[in-house]
């Protein structure tokens, strides 16, 4: 998402490690980015940690969910919240969209590995 939107990343003030986001093992979270989020009339600015992900394109973490008093429907995977007295619903990708996206990300990762191995 950061590359596609050409977002300006900045160094993370407190880097940390994650393990569960992909099959490659530990990831160091050492960058973050401000993202302007627009959904219909809803507008917000979110500070996001930047990591290569296969789980999804954006994870809305607990601080944002708490601040917005979100409701998550586990069956439909919809997130509902109110902002400035307007109700908003965020919908998840369909299973076919997820599969297509996962294949594209895996191909990109393999291409990046090939490039790195050629450089060495």
ChimeraX attribute file (.defattr): number of C-alpha atoms within 10 A of each C-alpha:
attribute: neighborCount
match mode: 1-to-1
recipient: residues
	/A:1	11
	/A:2	15
	/A:3	8
	/A:4	6
	/A:5	8
	/A:6	8
	/A:7	14
	/A:8	12
	/A:9	16
	/A:10	13
	/A:11	13
	/A:12	15
	/A:13	9
	/A:14	8
	/A:15	12
	/A:16	11
	/A:17	11
	/A:18	12
	/A:19	11
	/A:20	12
	/A:21	15
	/A:22	14
	/A:23	9
	/A:24	8
	/A:25	10
	/A:26	13
	/A:27	15
	/A:28	12
	/A:29	17
	/A:30	17
	/A:31	17
	/A:32	20
	/A:33	17
	/A:34	14
	/A:35	15
	/A:36	11
	/A:37	11
	/A:38	10
	/A:39	10
	/A:40	8
	/A:41	10
	/A:42	13
	/A:43	12
	/A:44	10
	/A:45	10
	/A:46	13
	/A:47	11
	/A:48	17
	/A:49	18
	/A:50	19
	/A:51	17
	/A:52	15
	/A:53	16
	/A:54	16
	/A:55	13
	/A:56	13
	/A:57	11
	/A:58	11
	/A:59	11
	/A:60	10
	/A:61	9
	/A:62	11
	/A:63	9
	/A:64	13
	/A:65	15
	/A:66	10
	/A:67	9
	/A:68	13
	/A:69	14
	/A:70	17
	/A:71	14
	/A:72	15
	/A:73	10
	/A:74	8
	/A:75	6
	/A:76	9
	/A:77	12
	/A:78	14
	/A:79	17
	/A:80	17
	/A:81	17
	/A:82	14
	/A:83	13
	/A:84	8
	/A:85	7
	/A:86	9
	/A:87	11
	/A:88	16
	/A:89	15
	/A:90	12
	/A:91	11
	/A:92	13
	/A:93	12
	/A:94	8
	/A:95	9
	/A:96	9
	/A:97	10
	/A:98	15
	/A:99	12
	/A:100	10
	/A:101	16
	/A:102	16
	/A:103	12
	/A:104	13
	/A:105	15
	/A:106	12
	/A:107	11
	/A:108	12
	/A:109	13
	/A:110	12
	/A:111	12
	/A:112	12
	/A:113	12
	/A:114	11
	/A:115	11
	/A:116	10
	/A:117	9
	/A:118	8
	/A:119	7
	/A:120	5
